Amino acid sequence: MDKAAFYAPLVRGAIIARLGRPCVVVRAQEALDGTVVTLSGAEDEKDAAALITRAVAGAEKVPCRVTLNVGGETIPFMAGEDFSAVALLEGGGSVDFPSTVGVENIVNVRARTMRNRVCLVTGGAQGFGEEIVRGLCEGGAIVFIADLNLAGAQALAEKLNGEHGGKTVAFAVEVNVGDEASVAAMFEKVALTTGGLDLCVSNAGVLRAQPILEQDIGAFAFVTGINYTGFAIITKHAGLLMRRQFLAADAAASADAAASPWPTDIIQINSKSGLEGSNKNGAYAGSKFGGIGLVQSFAKELVDYGIKVNAVCPGNFFDGPLWSDPEKGLFAQYLRTGKVPGAKTVADVKAFYEAKVPMGRGCCGPDVLRAIYYLVEQVYETGQALPVTGGQVMLS
Ligand SMILES: NC(=O)c1ccc[n+]([C@@H]2O[C@H](COP(=O)([O-])OP(=O)(O)OC[C@H]3O[C@@H](n4cnc5c(N)ncnc54)[C@H](O)[C@@H]3O)[C@@H](O)[C@H]2O)c1
């Protein structure tokens, strides 16, 4: 792994522990004045975290410039509230972190929940992923749009950066969540771009609905590989990065009661089909049920590193491309195959499915976003699967 990608989350964790809120950490081109930490390079990540944390905690102000000397190699980092602060540093200017906000009421807390939080959304180029990306950016987050469809992710990032007046709020990054090397390379890019990560939304998912008596097992394995194994791969590599960030923040918190360990989140976009079987759609439902088993198990393991792992289980997103695409969408397919008795139009098929939901409509982006906000804001829950189904599926 690139050395800067390894050390950046440790620097970010140490700074976050002093700030109590997120920031970006970027590698500088040349050596900088400021806080200097000397490491042999032979330390394990916990010892390196302790050394970096001690130096950052000892600085008079929260340092914006931190240079690591690792076994004779110099790795300088610049840290700022956001990329505009870092750009001022880059130009030779000096910037402080604004002072920490005091105790706030819950309404104000919500307004800043996502501000400067570094997030990554897999499958972020379209559908629920796009809705989540948009909502996070609107909340003030910096978001990596991670997708197999790089062109789609790039177009969305460009659009969002334009809508935010040219401020960098979104990055496109190519990934195949079913391929470990691709996922590892993506998180290395994240560490080199922002220094770390606060929220990882594992949203990419696929569906091949077929009766098991007719299904090609290759198609079954494809669904499992993306929805189930892909989530495990994402959690492994997001977890490795978040653990480094946590170790530095935790070292600071053990040394100084005023510093806070920084909880991070991995959220799987699961499905109502992860809570209740789905007729002639076993590959999908099985992969989603399994996802909840992984969420519960990973939550127990990663709690030691301040990482919460939860799932959101949305109902059907009738207005998204999966259902509403005029050619390939499920409404058009079900009309063609006569799945809904008596339906003459796509609207008839849609009305049939809406009538199954007690709240009379499909799930949409803001419904899922509210669940994500809740899971990030609360700091006393992990390993849960939160239904967002309009009452269609209830927990028992
Ligand atoms: N659409 C629904 O009604 C619905 C309901 C409940 C849950 N969900 C879940 O929400 C998530 C998103 O579903 P959607 O319907 O918005 O999907 P979608 O098909 O509209 O979009 C999926 C995105 O994921 C990307 N993707 C696919 N395979 C990938 C891979 N291997 N690596 C990286 N990116 C990949 C695609 O390029 C696409 O941009 C899925 O996990 C799905 O199971 C969807």
The ligand as an SDF file (V2000), in Angstrom:
LIG
                    3D

 44 48  0  0  0  0  0  0  0  0999 V2000
  -35.0550   -0.4590   -6.3040 N   0  0  0  0  0  0  0  0  0  0  0  0
  -35.7390   -0.9980   -5.3000 C   0  0  0  0  0  0  0  0  0  0  0  0
  -36.9780   -1.1000   -5.3290 O   0  0  0  0  0  0  0  0  0  0  0  0
  -35.0180   -1.4740   -4.0640 C   0  0  0  0  0  0  0  0  0  0  0  0
  -35.7580   -1.8350   -2.9410 C   0  0  0  0  0  0  0  0  0  0  0  0
  -35.1140   -2.2480   -1.7880 C   0  0  0  0  0  0  0  0  0  0  0  0
  -33.7320   -2.2990   -1.7540 C   0  0  0  0  0  0  0  0  0  0  0  0
  -33.0200   -1.9640   -2.8690 N   0  0  0  0  0  0  0  0  0  0  0  0
  -31.5620   -2.0390   -2.7900 C   0  0  0  0  0  0  0  0  0  0  0  0
  -31.0430   -0.7550   -3.0230 O   0  0  0  0  0  0  0  0  0  0  0  0
  -29.7760   -0.8440   -3.6550 C   0  0  0  0  0  0  0  0  0  0  0  0
  -29.7830   -0.0130   -4.9230 C   0  0  0  0  0  0  0  0  0  0  0  0
  -30.8020   -0.5140   -5.7640 O   0  0  0  0  0  0  0  0  0  0  0  0
  -31.3190    0.2940   -7.0480 P   0  0  0  0  0  0  0  0  0  0  0  0
  -32.5940   -0.3130   -7.4420 O   0  0  0  0  0  0  0  0  0  0  0  0
  -31.2330    1.7490   -6.8010 O   0  0  0  0  0  0  0  0  0  0  0  0
  -30.2270   -0.1810   -8.1000 O   0  0  0  0  0  0  0  0  0  0  0  0
  -29.9360    0.2930   -9.5860 P   0  0  0  0  0  0  0  0  0  0  0  0
  -29.8700   -0.9540  -10.4100 O   0  0  0  0  0  0  0  0  0  0  0  0
  -30.8390    1.3820  -10.0440 O   0  0  0  0  0  0  0  0  0  0  0  0
  -28.4620    0.9050   -9.4370 O   0  0  0  0  0  0  0  0  0  0  0  0
  -27.4130    0.1100   -8.9780 C   0  0  0  0  0  0  0  0  0  0  0  0
  -26.1030    0.8310   -9.1780 C   0  0  0  0  0  0  0  0  0  0  0  0
  -25.0820   -0.0620   -8.7150 O   0  0  0  0  0  0  0  0  0  0  0  0
  -24.0590   -0.1480   -9.7060 C   0  0  0  0  0  0  0  0  0  0  0  0
  -23.4330   -1.4640   -9.6120 N   0  0  0  0  0  0  0  0  0  0  0  0
  -23.9500   -2.6560   -9.9950 C   0  0  0  0  0  0  0  0  0  0  0  0
  -23.0700   -3.6290   -9.7880 N   0  0  0  0  0  0  0  0  0  0  0  0
  -21.9640   -3.0660   -9.2410 C   0  0  0  0  0  0  0  0  0  0  0  0
  -20.7210   -3.5650   -8.8110 C   0  0  0  0  0  0  0  0  0  0  0  0
  -20.4010   -4.8550   -8.9180 N   0  0  0  0  0  0  0  0  0  0  0  0
  -19.8310   -2.6950   -8.2790 N   0  0  0  0  0  0  0  0  0  0  0  0
  -20.1250   -1.3830   -8.1970 C   0  0  0  0  0  0  0  0  0  0  0  0
  -21.2740   -0.8400   -8.6170 N   0  0  0  0  0  0  0  0  0  0  0  0
  -22.1920   -1.6900   -9.1200 C   0  0  0  0  0  0  0  0  0  0  0  0
  -24.7550    0.0840  -11.0250 C   0  0  0  0  0  0  0  0  0  0  0  0
  -23.8430    0.5210  -12.0260 O   0  0  0  0  0  0  0  0  0  0  0  0
  -25.7960    1.1350  -10.6430 C   0  0  0  0  0  0  0  0  0  0  0  0
  -25.2760    2.4370  -10.7680 O   0  0  0  0  0  0  0  0  0  0  0  0
  -29.5260   -2.3330   -3.9100 C   0  0  0  0  0  0  0  0  0  0  0  0
  -28.7220   -2.8830   -2.9020 O   0  0  0  0  0  0  0  0  0  0  0  0
  -30.9220   -2.9230   -3.8480 C   0  0  0  0  0  0  0  0  0  0  0  0
  -30.9210   -4.2780   -3.4760 O   0  0  0  0  0  0  0  0  0  0  0  0
  -33.6370   -1.5490   -4.0220 C   0  0  0  0  0  0  0  0  0  0  0  0
  1  2  1  0
  2  3  2  0
  2  4  1  0
  4  5  1  0
  4 44  2  0
  5  6  2  0
  6  7  1  0
  7  8  2  0
  8  9  1  0
  8 44  1  0
  9 10  1  0
  9 42  1  0
 10 11  1  0
 11 12  1  0
 11 40  1  0
 12 13  1  0
 13 14  1  0
 14 15  2  0
 14 16  1  0
 14 17  1  0
 17 18  1  0
 18 19  2  0
 18 20  1  0
 18 21  1  0
 21 22  1  0
 22 23  1  0
 23 24  1  0
 23 38  1  0
 24 25  1  0
 25 26  1  0
 25 36  1  0
 26 27  1  0
 26 35  1  0
 27 28  2  0
 28 29  1  0
 29 30  1  0
 29 35  2  0
 30 31  1  0
 30 32  2  0
 32 33  1  0
 33 34  2  0
 34 35  1  0
 36 37  1  0
 36 38  1  0
 38 39  1  0
 40 41  1  0
 40 42  1  0
 42 43  1  0
M  CHG  2   8   1  16  -1
M  END
$$$$
